[in-house]
Structure formats: C-alpha cells, structure tokens
Amino acid sequence: MSNFELGLLFFALTIVLILSRMPVGIAMFVMGALGYSIMVGWQPLMFTLNNSTYSRLADYNLSVIPLFIFMGQLATKAGINRALFKAASAWFGHWRGGLAMATIGGCAAFGAICGSSLATAATMSQVAMPEMRRYNYSGALTTGTLAAGGTLGILIPPSIILVIYAIYTETSIGFLFLAAFIPGIIATVQYMIVVAIYVRIAPNSGPAIAPLRLRQRLMAMKEIWLVVVVFLLVIGGIYNGWFSPTEGAAIGCFAVGVLAITVGGMRWREFRSCLVDTAETTALIYLILIGTEIFNAFIALTQMAAEITGWIGSLGLPPLAILFLMLLIYLILGCVMDSLAMVLLTLPVFIPILFSLDFGLTKEQVAIWFGILALVSVEVGMITPPFGLNIFVINAMSKTVPLQETYVGVLGFVGADVLRIILLAVFPAISLVGAGLW
C-alpha cells in the first residue's frame, strides 16, 4: 500500500470513528499516531508528541480561546441575552413575525460577545422560546428561527472557529474578524427576510404583538448600551491596533464581568460555575487540537495534499469549480460532524490545494476569503436536515414540537445560507473589503 493510499484509508477511518461517536480529539489522535508510527516508527512519534504538541499548545495566541469562552459565560450570567431580546422585540415585535425577527437580532448581538453557535442557540432559546409560545407562534417557526439564529454565534465576531483557523493558517485574527462582519450582517438580514416571507405564506404562524410607545423602546435600548460599548471597545481596539486579540479578549472579559456583577447580580457561586464551564470547554477544544497536531503530521508524511493537488490540476477544472466542490464537501460533512472537527480535519488537505490555484488574489486574501466561506459552510451544516446539530439542541429544548416541524422551519434559512455561500464565493470583495484587503 502506498503512502497516499494509507493516508486515504486512515482519513476515512477517522471519519468513521467520529461518526460512531468517539470523541473527535481521541479519534484524530489515535488514527494519526497509528498511521505515523506505521510510516516512521514509534520513536519518531514520541519525539513529535514531545515537541510539536507542546509548541502548538504553548502558543500565546491560543489563550484567546478560553478568554472568549469565559466572556460568553459571563454574558449569560449577566442576563445580557434577556436584555438583547427585550430590546429587539421592542422594535420588531409589533410586526407579523416580529418576535422571530427579534430573536434573530438578539442572536446576532449575543454572538458578538459569545463566539459559539450552540451556546448562542441554547442561551437565546431560554428567553425567546417562552415569549414566542406565549404569543402562539408555530412550533416550526419558533424552533427553526432559534436553530438558524444560533449559527450567527460563530459568524459574528468573535468566533472560536475563526481564531483556530487563523492560528492554523498563520493568518491575522483581526483581519478574519473584520472580514466576517459584512457576511454576518448579510446573514442577519437574510434570516429576517426569510421570517417575513414565512409569515406571509403562513399568516397564523407568527402573529404581531401590541406595539410599544417610543419611550418604552428607548428604555429597552438603554439597557444594552453598555454591551455595545464593550463590543466596540474589543473589536475596535483590535482593528485600530490598540491591543492584540488576546489582550482585547481579556479586556472584554473584565468589562463583561463588571456588568455581570453590577447589573446581573452575579455572586461567587455563579462566577465559579463560569470558570468550571470555561475550563471544560477549553479542555475539549485543546484535546481536539492535540489530536489534530498528530493527525496533520501523519497527513503531511503521506503527501496526500500534494497528490490530490496534482490530480485536481490534471482535471482541468476552473479554480471556482474546485472551490465549490470543497464547499459542497463541507455542507455534506456538516450534516454529521462537529464544526470544529470538520474544519481541522480538512484544512491539511484543502489549504495547499487552494494556495496552488489562481484566483487572482494574494495568498493572504485567499486564506481570509476561504476562512469566511468555510465558516459559513460550517454554519449551514449545523442546521441542515437530517443531522444538523443545532436542530437537535433546539428540538430537545422544545419537547412539544415534533422534529419534522423543526426540519420544515429551517428549510428557508438553509436556502438563504446556500444563496449567501454562492454570493461570497463569486464576489470575494464582500469579505475582503471589511478587512481592508480589497
């Protein structure tokens, strides 16, 4: 068996192990270590474990991950999710489907200080789902909106997946955050349009609520102005070079922590819970990174990327067609795999291929553009029936809604996502202009 064939076999076996519910980090570590030892022996494997894994986890830039996770935990304890939904519903609630639109807006705003899709979906559902039920919103619209809105948590900066992608590809975290802004705004507007169309087709699915007076709306906005200040401070500071992304995350943690104590009434028990939850989530991510490091070392030995690049070049396909094939793979894998695992598993193969193609862009531009495209594709996978992870999470939290109804509820959002992927792929400037690279 050639090295290339061995690489393909172990790549497929890794996917099988992940689909069989083996933890992602362990699956990648086991298959990577086994393949590496078969090719070069156990002693080189021990040397790699001793050096490359330490150098990867000792990277100062990785400290931004627990900081952003901690900031999201503190934001939840501070009740920021409730304030954001209340403010959005004050302005949109009197429209037909307005509470669903408010949920989309609240998810986008909460994603700006969270960075996790599942956390955004689960957190916002706690405040939005009871309100939509109270006003007789249909189960399909309620659960579909929450599942789709949660995906904005990984698209609106800061995003944990973008941080890891930036470290892996040696791309600027700040540039990736900025590049995600316009696609994030487009996604938010698209989702609101989907809700508007849905309630036109099924008028009883999203009734309007009584409008509030202007003073009441302004009072609702007053409760979230500190959140806006924190977001602008963190992202604006990173963009203007006042501090690094890691320093910005630390400042954001401090600011949100002050809000959690002074506004949310957080006490020691809640603070300790935030620390424990952050430690658990960070440990899971770092375990995946260790497994990825070993797996990537094995893939590099097999020369899979070079072989596949040569094969693709012999097909004579235009670069954009190859790009769409990669995105299609993401959409398929996203139905059955964790988003972070999917990105880390494919990057060793996809990135060399992309850099070998001529898109009329610099290497840095291609890396940032593809990072946003991969992120959006991952986002779609999380709400694509039948295995979208967000669908299961939201449906489990809404025990009275059949899973089939949730599937119906997300279809319009999936269609909007596919349209956005095509738009971002055909027009790279949409992403790059936000980072000042166009």
C-alpha positions as a Markdown table, in Angstrom:
| # | Residue | x | y | z |
|---|---|---|---|---|
| 1 | Met | 0.0 | 0.0 | 0.0 |
| 2 | Ser | 1.4 | 3.4 | -1.0 |
| 3 | Asn | 1.6 | 6.3 | 1.4 |
| 4 | Phe | -1.2 | 8.1 | -0.4 |
| 5 | Glu | -3.5 | 5.1 | -0.1 |
| 6 | Leu | -2.6 | 4.7 | 3.6 |
| 7 | Gly | -3.5 | 8.4 | 4.1 |
| 8 | Leu | -6.9 | 8.0 | 2.4 |
| 9 | Leu | -7.6 | 4.8 | 4.4 |
| 10 | Phe | -6.8 | 6.4 | 7.7 |
| 11 | Phe | -8.7 | 9.6 | 6.8 |
| 12 | Ala | -11.8 | 7.6 | 6.0 |
| 13 | Leu | -11.4 | 5.5 | 9.2 |
| 14 | Thr | -11.1 | 8.8 | 11.2 |
| 15 | Ile | -14.5 | 10.0 | 9.9 |
| 16 | Val | -16.0 | 6.6 | 10.7 |
| 17 | Leu | -14.8 | 6.8 | 14.3 |
| 18 | Ile | -16.1 | 10.3 | 14.7 |
| 19 | Leu | -19.5 | 9.3 | 13.2 |
| 20 | Ser | -19.5 | 6.3 | 15.7 |
| 21 | Arg | -19.4 | 8.9 | 18.5 |
| 22 | Met | -15.8 | 8.5 | 19.5 |
| 23 | Pro | -14.6 | 11.9 | 20.9 |
| 24 | Val | -13.2 | 13.9 | 18.0 |
| 25 | Gly | -9.8 | 14.6 | 19.6 |
| 26 | Ile | -9.3 | 11.0 | 20.6 |
| 27 | Ala | -10.3 | 9.7 | 17.1 |
| 28 | Met | -7.8 | 12.0 | 15.4 |
| 29 | Phe | -5.1 | 11.3 | 17.9 |
| 30 | Val | -5.5 | 7.5 | 17.7 |
| 31 | Met | -5.6 | 7.3 | 13.9 |
| 32 | Gly | -2.8 | 10.0 | 13.4 |
| 33 | Ala | -0.5 | 8.3 | 15.9 |
| 34 | Leu | -1.1 | 4.8 | 14.5 |
| 35 | Gly | -0.5 | 6.0 | 10.9 |
| 36 | Tyr | 2.6 | 8.0 | 11.9 |
| 37 | Ser | 4.1 | 5.0 | 13.7 |
| 38 | Ile | 3.4 | 2.7 | 10.8 |
| 39 | Met | 5.2 | 5.1 | 8.4 |
| 40 | Val | 8.3 | 6.1 | 10.5 |
| 41 | Gly | 8.2 | 4.1 | 13.8 |
| 42 | Trp | 7.3 | 4.7 | 17.4 |
| 43 | Gln | 10.4 | 6.7 | 18.4 |
| 44 | Pro | 9.8 | 9.5 | 15.9 |
| 45 | Leu | 6.2 | 9.5 | 17.1 |
| 46 | Met | 7.3 | 10.0 | 20.7 |
| 47 | Phe | 9.6 | 12.8 | 19.6 |
| 48 | Thr | 6.7 | 14.5 | 17.7 |
| 49 | Leu | 4.4 | 14.2 | 20.7 |
| 50 | Asn | 7.1 | 15.7 | 22.9 |
| 51 | Asn | 7.8 | 18.7 | 20.8 |
| 52 | Ser | 5.1 | 19.6 | 18.3 |
| 53 | Thr | 2.2 | 19.2 | 20.6 |
| 54 | Tyr | 3.8 | 21.4 | 23.3 |
| 55 | Ser | 4.8 | 24.1 | 20.8 |
| 56 | Arg | 1.2 | 24.1 | 19.5 |
| 57 | Leu | -0.5 | 24.4 | 22.9 |
| 58 | Ala | 2.1 | 26.8 | 24.2 |
| 59 | Asp | 1.2 | 29.3 | 21.5 |
| 60 | Tyr | 0.3 | 32.6 | 23.2 |
| 61 | Asn | -2.4 | 33.3 | 20.7 |
| 62 | Leu | -4.4 | 30.2 | 21.8 |
| 63 | Ser | -5.1 | 32.0 | 25.2 |
| 64 | Val | -7.7 | 34.0 | 23.3 |
| 65 | Ile | -9.9 | 30.8 | 23.2 |
| 66 | Pro | -10.6 | 30.4 | 26.9 |
| 67 | Leu | -10.9 | 34.2 | 27.3 |
| 68 | Phe | -13.7 | 34.5 | 24.6 |
| 69 | Ile | -15.4 | 31.4 | 26.1 |
| 70 | Phe | -15.3 | 32.9 | 29.6 |
| 71 | Met | -16.7 | 36.2 | 28.2 |
| 72 | Gly | -19.7 | 34.3 | 26.8 |
| 73 | Gln | -20.2 | 32.6 | 30.1 |
| 74 | Leu | -20.2 | 35.8 | 32.0 |
| 75 | Ala | -22.5 | 37.4 | 29.4 |
| 76 | Thr | -25.1 | 34.7 | 30.1 |
| 77 | Lys | -24.8 | 35.2 | 33.9 |
| 78 | Ala | -25.2 | 38.9 | 33.4 |
| 79 | Gly | -28.6 | 38.4 | 31.7 |
| 80 | Ile | -27.3 | 40.1 | 28.6 |
| 81 | Asn | -29.3 | 37.6 | 26.5 |
| 82 | Arg | -32.6 | 38.8 | 28.1 |
| 83 | Ala | -31.7 | 42.5 | 27.6 |
| 84 | Leu | -30.8 | 42.0 | 23.9 |
| 85 | Phe | -34.0 | 40.1 | 23.2 |
| 86 | Lys | -36.1 | 42.6 | 25.1 |
| 87 | Ala | -34.6 | 45.5 | 23.1 |
| 88 | Ala | -35.0 | 43.7 | 19.7 |
| 89 | Ser | -38.7 | 42.7 | 20.5 |
| 90 | Ala | -39.4 | 46.3 | 21.5 |
| 91 | Trp | -38.6 | 47.5 | 17.9 |
| 92 | Phe | -39.7 | 44.4 | 15.9 |
| 93 | Gly | -42.4 | 42.7 | 18.0 |
| 94 | His | -45.3 | 44.7 | 16.5 |
| 95 | Trp | -44.6 | 43.3 | 13.1 |
| 96 | Arg | -46.0 | 40.0 | 11.9 |
| 97 | Gly | -43.3 | 37.5 | 12.8 |
| 98 | Gly | -41.7 | 40.3 | 14.8 |
| 99 | Leu | -40.7 | 38.1 | 17.8 |
| 100 | Ala | -38.9 | 35.7 | 15.4 |
| 101 | Met | -37.1 | 38.7 | 13.8 |
| 102 | Ala | -36.2 | 39.9 | 17.3 |
| 103 | Thr | -34.8 | 36.5 | 18.1 |
| 104 | Ile | -32.5 | 36.7 | 15.0 |
| 105 | Gly | -31.4 | 40.2 | 16.0 |
| 106 | Gly | -30.8 | 39.1 | 19.6 |
| 107 | Cys | -28.8 | 36.0 | 18.4 |
| 108 | Ala | -26.6 | 38.3 | 16.2 |
| 109 | Ala | -25.9 | 40.7 | 19.1 |
| 110 | Phe | -25.2 | 37.9 | 21.6 |
| 111 | Gly | -22.9 | 36.2 | 19.1 |
| 112 | Ala | -20.8 | 39.4 | 19.2 |
| 113 | Ile | -19.8 | 38.5 | 22.7 |
| 114 | Cys | -20.1 | 34.8 | 22.7 |
| 115 | Gly | -18.4 | 33.1 | 19.7 |
| 116 | Ser | -20.2 | 29.7 | 19.9 |
| 117 | Ser | -23.2 | 28.6 | 17.8 |
| 118 | Leu | -24.6 | 26.1 | 20.3 |
| 119 | Ala | -24.2 | 28.5 | 23.3 |
| 120 | Thr | -26.0 | 31.3 | 21.4 |
| 121 | Ala | -28.8 | 29.0 | 20.4 |
| 122 | Ala | -29.3 | 27.4 | 23.8 |
| 123 | Thr | -28.9 | 30.8 | 25.7 |
| 124 | Met | -31.3 | 32.7 | 23.5 |
| 125 | Ser | -33.9 | 30.0 | 23.4 |
| 126 | Gln | -34.3 | 30.4 | 27.2 |
| 127 | Val | -35.7 | 33.8 | 26.8 |
| 128 | Ala | -37.2 | 33.8 | 23.2 |
| 129 | Met | -38.9 | 30.4 | 23.2 |
| 130 | Pro | -41.3 | 31.2 | 26.1 |
| 131 | Glu | -42.3 | 34.5 | 24.6 |
| 132 | Met | -43.0 | 33.0 | 21.1 |
| 133 | Arg | -45.0 | 30.3 | 22.7 |
| 134 | Arg | -47.0 | 32.8 | 24.8 |
| 135 | Tyr | -48.0 | 34.6 | 21.6 |
| 136 | Asn | -48.9 | 31.4 | 19.8 |
| 137 | Tyr | -46.0 | 31.3 | 17.3 |
| 138 | Ser | -45.9 | 28.0 | 15.4 |
| 139 | Gly | -43.5 | 25.3 | 16.6 |
| 140 | Ala | -41.8 | 25.2 | 13.2 |
| 141 | Leu | -41.1 | 29.0 | 13.1 |
| 142 | Thr | -40.1 | 29.1 | 16.7 |
| 143 | Thr | -37.6 | 26.2 | 16.6 |
| 144 | Gly | -36.4 | 26.9 | 13.1 |
| 145 | Thr | -35.6 | 30.5 | 14.0 |
| 146 | Leu | -33.7 | 29.6 | 17.1 |
| 147 | Ala | -31.7 | 26.9 | 15.3 |
| 148 | Ala | -30.8 | 29.2 | 12.5 |
| 149 | Gly | -30.2 | 32.3 | 14.7 |
| 150 | Gly | -27.8 | 30.3 | 16.8 |
| 151 | Thr | -25.5 | 29.9 | 13.9 |
| 152 | Leu | -24.8 | 33.6 | 13.9 |
| 153 | Gly | -22.8 | 32.9 | 17.1 |
| 154 | Ile | -19.9 | 31.5 | 15.1 |
| 155 | Leu | -20.2 | 34.0 | 12.2 |
| 156 | Ile | -20.5 | 37.4 | 14.1 |
| 157 | Pro | -17.0 | 38.1 | 15.6 |
| 158 | Pro | -15.5 | 37.0 | 17.8 |
| 159 | Ser | -15.6 | 33.4 | 16.6 |
| 160 | Ile | -13.8 | 30.5 | 18.2 |
| 161 | Ile | -13.5 | 28.6 | 14.9 |
| 162 | Leu | -12.0 | 31.7 | 13.2 |
| 163 | Val | -9.4 | 32.0 | 16.0 |
| 164 | Ile | -8.3 | 28.4 | 15.5 |
| 165 | Tyr | -8.4 | 28.8 | 11.7 |
| 166 | Ala | -6.2 | 31.9 | 11.9 |
| 167 | Ile | -3.7 | 30.2 | 14.1 |
| 168 | Tyr | -3.5 | 27.1 | 11.8 |
| 169 | Thr | -3.2 | 29.1 | 8.6 |
| 170 | Glu | -1.0 | 31.8 | 10.3 |
| 171 | Thr | -3.5 | 34.5 | 9.3 |
| 172 | Ser | -4.3 | 37.6 | 11.2 |
| 173 | Ile | -7.1 | 37.0 | 13.7 |
| 174 | Gly | -8.1 | 40.7 | 13.5 |
| 175 | Phe | -8.4 | 40.6 | 9.7 |
| 176 | Leu | -10.6 | 37.5 | 9.9 |
| 177 | Phe | -12.9 | 39.1 | 12.5 |
| 178 | Leu | -13.3 | 42.1 | 10.3 |
| 179 | Ala | -13.8 | 40.0 | 7.2 |
| 180 | Ala | -16.7 | 38.3 | 8.9 |
| 181 | Phe | -18.6 | 41.5 | 9.6 |
| 182 | Ile | -20.4 | 42.1 | 6.3 |
| 183 | Pro | -21.2 | 38.4 | 5.8 |
| 184 | Gly | -22.6 | 38.4 | 9.3 |
| 185 | Ile | -24.8 | 41.4 | 8.6 |
| 186 | Ile | -26.0 | 39.9 | 5.3 |
| 187 | Ala | -26.9 | 36.6 | 7.2 |
| 188 | Thr | -28.9 | 38.5 | 9.8 |
| 189 | Val | -30.8 | 40.5 | 7.2 |
| 190 | Gln | -31.4 | 37.3 | 5.1 |
| 191 | Tyr | -32.8 | 35.5 | 8.1 |
| 192 | Met | -35.2 | 38.3 | 8.9 |
| 193 | Ile | -36.4 | 38.3 | 5.2 |
| 194 | Val | -36.9 | 34.5 | 5.5 |
| 195 | Val | -39.1 | 35.1 | 8.6 |
| 196 | Ala | -41.1 | 37.9 | 6.7 |
| 197 | Ile | -41.7 | 35.5 | 3.8 |
| 198 | Tyr | -42.7 | 32.6 | 6.1 |
| 199 | Val | -45.3 | 34.6 | 7.9 |
| 200 | Arg | -46.8 | 35.8 | 4.6 |
| 201 | Ile | -47.2 | 32.2 | 3.5 |
| 202 | Ala | -48.5 | 31.1 | 6.9 |
| 203 | Pro | -50.0 | 34.2 | 8.5 |
| 204 | Asn | -51.0 | 32.4 | 11.7 |
| 205 | Ser | -47.5 | 31.2 | 12.4 |
| 206 | Gly | -46.2 | 34.5 | 13.7 |
| 207 | Pro | -48.8 | 37.0 | 15.0 |
| 208 | Ala | -47.9 | 40.5 | 15.8 |
| 209 | Ile | -47.9 | 41.8 | 19.4 |
| 210 | Ala | -49.1 | 45.2 | 20.7 |
| 211 | Pro | -46.7 | 48.0 | 19.7 |
| 212 | Leu | -44.8 | 49.8 | 22.5 |
| 213 | Arg | -44.5 | 53.5 | 22.8 |
| 214 | Leu | -41.3 | 55.3 | 21.7 |
| 215 | Arg | -40.3 | 55.9 | 25.2 |
| 216 | Gln | -40.6 | 52.2 | 26.1 |
| 217 | Arg | -38.5 | 51.3 | 23.1 |
| 218 | Leu | -35.8 | 53.8 | 24.0 |
| 219 | Met | -35.8 | 52.5 | 27.6 |
| 220 | Ala | -35.2 | 49.0 | 26.2 |
| 221 | Met | -32.2 | 50.2 | 24.2 |
| 222 | Lys | -30.9 | 51.9 | 27.3 |
| 223 | Glu | -30.3 | 48.5 | 28.9 |
| 224 | Ile | -28.0 | 47.3 | 26.2 |
| 225 | Trp | -25.8 | 50.4 | 25.5 |
| 226 | Leu | -23.1 | 49.0 | 27.8 |
| 227 | Val | -23.0 | 45.8 | 25.7 |
| 228 | Val | -22.5 | 47.9 | 22.6 |
| 229 | Val | -19.6 | 49.8 | 24.3 |
| 230 | Val | -17.9 | 46.6 | 25.2 |
| 231 | Phe | -18.2 | 45.2 | 21.7 |
| 232 | Leu | -16.9 | 48.4 | 20.1 |
| 233 | Leu | -14.1 | 48.5 | 22.6 |
| 234 | Val | -12.9 | 45.0 | 21.9 |
| 235 | Ile | -13.3 | 44.8 | 18.1 |
| 236 | Gly | -12.5 | 48.5 | 17.6 |
| 237 | Gly | -9.4 | 48.2 | 19.7 |
| 238 | Ile | -8.2 | 45.1 | 17.8 |
| 239 | Tyr | -8.9 | 46.9 | 14.4 |
| 240 | Asn | -7.1 | 50.1 | 15.4 |
| 241 | Gly | -4.1 | 48.2 | 16.9 |
| 242 | Trp | -4.6 | 49.4 | 20.4 |
| 243 | Phe | -4.2 | 45.9 | 21.6 |
| 244 | Ser | -3.8 | 42.3 | 20.3 |
| 245 | Pro | -6.8 | 39.9 | 20.0 |
| 246 | Thr | -5.7 | 38.2 | 23.2 |
| 247 | Glu | -5.5 | 41.5 | 25.1 |
| 248 | Gly | -8.9 | 42.5 | 23.6 |
| 249 | Ala | -10.4 | 39.3 | 24.9 |
| 250 | Ala | -9.0 | 39.9 | 28.3 |
| 251 | Ile | -10.4 | 43.4 | 28.4 |
| 252 | Gly | -13.8 | 42.1 | 27.2 |
| 253 | Cys | -13.8 | 39.5 | 30.0 |
| 254 | Phe | -13.1 | 42.2 | 32.6 |
| 255 | Ala | -15.8 | 44.5 | 31.2 |
| 256 | Val | -18.5 | 41.8 | 30.9 |
| 257 | Gly | -17.5 | 40.6 | 34.3 |
| 258 | Val | -18.2 | 44.0 | 35.8 |
| 259 | Leu | -21.6 | 44.0 | 34.1 |
| 260 | Ala | -22.3 | 40.5 | 35.4 |
| 261 | Ile | -21.6 | 41.7 | 39.0 |
| 262 | Thr | -23.2 | 45.1 | 38.9 |
| 263 | Val | -26.1 | 44.6 | 36.6 |
| 264 | Gly | -26.7 | 40.8 | 36.6 |
| 265 | Gly | -26.1 | 40.3 | 40.3 |
| 266 | Met | -23.6 | 37.5 | 39.8 |
| 267 | Arg | -22.1 | 36.1 | 43.0 |
| 268 | Trp | -19.3 | 33.7 | 43.8 |
| 269 | Arg | -21.3 | 30.5 | 43.0 |
| 270 | Glu | -22.2 | 31.8 | 39.5 |
| 271 | Phe | -18.6 | 33.0 | 39.0 |
| 272 | Arg | -17.2 | 29.6 | 39.9 |
| 273 | Ser | -19.7 | 27.9 | 37.6 |
| 274 | Cys | -18.4 | 30.2 | 34.7 |
| 275 | Leu | -14.8 | 29.2 | 35.5 |
| 276 | Val | -15.7 | 25.4 | 35.5 |
| 277 | Asp | -17.7 | 25.6 | 32.3 |
| 278 | Thr | -14.9 | 27.5 | 30.6 |
| 279 | Ala | -12.3 | 25.1 | 31.7 |
| 280 | Glu | -14.3 | 22.1 | 30.5 |
| 281 | Thr | -15.0 | 23.6 | 27.1 |
| 282 | Thr | -11.4 | 24.8 | 26.7 |
| 283 | Ala | -10.1 | 21.3 | 27.6 |
| 284 | Leu | -12.3 | 19.7 | 24.9 |
| 285 | Ile | -11.0 | 22.2 | 22.3 |
| 286 | Tyr | -7.4 | 21.7 | 23.4 |
| 287 | Leu | -7.8 | 17.9 | 23.2 |
| 288 | Ile | -9.0 | 18.3 | 19.6 |
| 289 | Leu | -6.0 | 20.5 | 18.9 |
| 290 | Ile | -3.6 | 17.8 | 20.2 |
| 291 | Gly | -5.3 | 15.2 | 18.1 |
| 292 | Thr | -5.2 | 17.5 | 15.1 |
| 293 | Glu | -1.5 | 18.1 | 15.5 |
| 294 | Ile | -0.7 | 14.4 | 15.3 |
| 295 | Phe | -3.1 | 13.7 | 12.6 |
| 296 | Asn | -1.8 | 16.6 | 10.5 |
| 297 | Ala | 1.8 | 15.4 | 10.9 |
| 298 | Phe | 0.7 | 12.0 | 9.6 |
| 299 | Ile | -1.2 | 13.5 | 6.6 |
| 300 | Ala | 1.9 | 15.6 | 5.8 |
| 301 | Leu | 4.0 | 12.4 | 5.7 |
| 302 | Thr | 1.6 | 10.7 | 3.3 |
| 303 | Gln | 1.8 | 13.6 | 0.8 |
| 304 | Met | -2.0 | 13.4 | 0.4 |
| 305 | Ala | -2.3 | 17.2 | -0.3 |
| 306 | Ala | 0.3 | 17.1 | -3.0 |
| 307 | Glu | -1.2 | 14.0 | -4.6 |
| 308 | Ile | -4.7 | 15.4 | -4.6 |
| 309 | Thr | -3.5 | 18.8 | -5.8 |
| 310 | Gly | -1.8 | 17.2 | -8.8 |
| 311 | Trp | -4.9 | 15.1 | -9.5 |
| 312 | Ile | -7.2 | 18.1 | -9.4 |
| 313 | Gly | -4.8 | 20.0 | -11.7 |
| 314 | Ser | -5.0 | 17.2 | -14.2 |
| 315 | Leu | -8.8 | 17.5 | -14.4 |
| 316 | Gly | -8.5 | 21.0 | -15.9 |
| 317 | Leu | -11.4 | 22.4 | -13.8 |
| 318 | Pro | -11.5 | 26.2 | -13.2 |
| 319 | Pro | -10.5 | 27.3 | -9.7 |
| 320 | Leu | -14.0 | 28.4 | -8.8 |
| 321 | Ala | -15.4 | 24.9 | -9.6 |
| 322 | Ile | -12.8 | 23.3 | -7.3 |
| 323 | Leu | -13.7 | 25.8 | -4.6 |
| 324 | Phe | -17.4 | 24.9 | -4.9 |
| 325 | Leu | -16.5 | 21.1 | -4.6 |
| 326 | Met | -14.7 | 21.9 | -1.4 |
| 327 | Leu | -17.7 | 23.8 | 0.0 |
| 328 | Leu | -20.0 | 21.0 | -1.1 |
| 329 | Ile | -17.9 | 18.6 | 1.0 |
| 330 | Tyr | -18.3 | 21.0 | 3.9 |
| 331 | Leu | -22.1 | 21.0 | 3.5 |
| 332 | Ile | -22.2 | 17.2 | 3.4 |
| 333 | Leu | -19.8 | 16.7 | 6.4 |
| 334 | Gly | -21.6 | 19.4 | 8.3 |
| 335 | Cys | -24.7 | 17.3 | 8.5 |
| 336 | Val | -23.0 | 14.6 | 10.5 |
| 337 | Met | -19.8 | 16.1 | 12.1 |
| 338 | Asp | -18.9 | 18.7 | 14.7 |
| 339 | Ser | -18.0 | 22.0 | 13.0 |
| 340 | Leu | -14.6 | 22.4 | 14.7 |
| 341 | Ala | -13.6 | 18.8 | 13.9 |
| 342 | Met | -14.7 | 19.2 | 10.3 |
| 343 | Val | -12.6 | 22.4 | 9.7 |
| 344 | Leu | -9.5 | 21.0 | 11.4 |
| 345 | Leu | -9.8 | 17.6 | 9.6 |
| 346 | Thr | -10.0 | 19.1 | 6.1 |
| 347 | Leu | -7.6 | 22.1 | 6.4 |
| 348 | Pro | -4.4 | 20.0 | 5.9 |
| 349 | Val | -5.8 | 18.9 | 2.5 |
| 350 | Phe | -7.8 | 21.9 | 1.4 |
| 351 | Ile | -5.3 | 24.8 | 2.2 |
| 352 | Pro | -2.4 | 23.5 | 0.0 |
| 353 | Ile | -4.9 | 22.9 | -2.9 |
| 354 | Leu | -6.3 | 26.4 | -2.6 |
| 355 | Phe | -2.9 | 28.1 | -2.5 |
| 356 | Ser | -2.0 | 26.2 | -5.7 |
| 357 | Leu | -4.9 | 27.7 | -7.6 |
| 358 | Asp | -5.1 | 31.1 | -9.3 |
| 359 | Phe | -8.0 | 33.2 | -8.1 |
| 360 | Gly | -6.3 | 36.4 | -9.0 |
| 361 | Leu | -5.8 | 37.0 | -5.2 |
| 362 | Thr | -2.8 | 37.1 | -2.9 |
| 363 | Lys | -2.1 | 34.2 | -0.6 |
| 364 | Glu | -3.3 | 36.2 | 2.4 |
| 365 | Gln | -6.5 | 37.2 | 0.6 |
| 366 | Val | -7.2 | 33.6 | -0.4 |
| 367 | Ala | -6.7 | 32.4 | 3.2 |
| 368 | Ile | -9.1 | 35.0 | 4.7 |
| 369 | Trp | -11.7 | 34.6 | 1.9 |
| 370 | Phe | -11.7 | 30.8 | 2.3 |
| 371 | Gly | -11.9 | 31.1 | 6.1 |
| 372 | Ile | -15.2 | 33.0 | 5.8 |
| 373 | Leu | -16.5 | 30.6 | 3.2 |
| 374 | Ala | -15.6 | 27.6 | 5.3 |
| 375 | Leu | -17.2 | 29.3 | 8.4 |
| 376 | Val | -20.5 | 29.9 | 6.5 |
| 377 | Ser | -20.5 | 26.4 | 5.1 |
| 378 | Val | -20.0 | 25.0 | 8.6 |
| 379 | Glu | -22.9 | 27.2 | 9.8 |
| 380 | Val | -25.2 | 25.7 | 7.1 |
| 381 | Gly | -24.2 | 22.2 | 8.1 |
| 382 | Met | -25.4 | 22.9 | 11.7 |
| 383 | Ile | -29.0 | 23.4 | 10.5 |
| 384 | Thr | -29.1 | 21.1 | 7.5 |
| 385 | Pro | -31.6 | 18.2 | 8.0 |
| 386 | Pro | -31.5 | 15.4 | 8.9 |
| 387 | Phe | -28.4 | 15.7 | 11.3 |
| 388 | Gly | -27.8 | 19.4 | 11.9 |
| 389 | Leu | -26.6 | 19.7 | 15.5 |
| 390 | Asn | -28.4 | 23.0 | 16.2 |
| 391 | Ile | -31.7 | 21.3 | 15.1 |
| 392 | Phe | -31.3 | 18.6 | 17.8 |
| 393 | Val | -30.3 | 21.0 | 20.5 |
| 394 | Ile | -33.3 | 23.3 | 20.0 |
| 395 | Asn | -35.7 | 20.5 | 19.4 |
| 396 | Ala | -34.6 | 18.9 | 22.6 |
| 397 | Met | -35.3 | 22.1 | 24.5 |
| 398 | Ser | -38.8 | 22.3 | 22.9 |
| 399 | Lys | -40.2 | 18.9 | 23.8 |
| 400 | Thr | -43.7 | 19.6 | 22.4 |
| 401 | Val | -42.5 | 20.3 | 18.8 |
| 402 | Pro | -42.0 | 17.2 | 16.6 |
| 403 | Leu | -38.6 | 17.0 | 14.9 |
| 404 | Gln | -40.3 | 17.1 | 11.5 |
| 405 | Glu | -41.7 | 20.6 | 12.2 |
| 406 | Thr | -38.2 | 21.8 | 13.1 |
| 407 | Tyr | -37.0 | 20.4 | 9.8 |
| 408 | Val | -39.7 | 22.4 | 8.0 |
| 409 | Gly | -38.9 | 25.5 | 10.0 |
| 410 | Val | -35.2 | 25.6 | 9.0 |
| 411 | Leu | -35.6 | 25.0 | 5.2 |
| 412 | Gly | -36.0 | 28.6 | 4.3 |
| 413 | Phe | -32.9 | 29.5 | 6.4 |
| 414 | Val | -30.9 | 26.8 | 4.7 |
| 415 | Gly | -31.9 | 28.2 | 1.3 |
| 416 | Ala | -30.8 | 31.7 | 2.3 |
| 417 | Asp | -27.5 | 30.2 | 3.5 |
| 418 | Val | -26.8 | 28.5 | 0.2 |
| 419 | Leu | -27.5 | 31.7 | -1.7 |
| 420 | Arg | -25.1 | 33.5 | 0.6 |
| 421 | Ile | -22.3 | 31.0 | 0.0 |
| 422 | Ile | -22.7 | 31.4 | -3.7 |
| 423 | Leu | -22.6 | 35.2 | -3.3 |
| 424 | Leu | -19.5 | 35.2 | -1.1 |
| 425 | Ala | -17.7 | 32.7 | -3.4 |
| 426 | Val | -18.4 | 34.6 | -6.6 |
| 427 | Phe | -17.6 | 38.0 | -5.1 |
| 428 | Pro | -14.6 | 37.8 | -2.7 |
| 429 | Ala | -14.7 | 41.5 | -2.2 |
| 430 | Ile | -17.7 | 41.1 | 0.1 |
| 431 | Ser | -15.5 | 39.5 | 2.7 |
| 432 | Leu | -12.2 | 41.2 | 1.9 |
| 433 | Val | -13.4 | 44.8 | 1.9 |
| 434 | Gly | -14.3 | 44.5 | 5.6 |
| 435 | Ala | -10.7 | 43.6 | 6.4 |
| 436 | Gly | -9.3 | 46.4 | 4.2 |
| 437 | Leu | -7.8 | 43.9 | 1.8 |
| 438 | Trp | -9.6 | 44.8 | -1.4 |
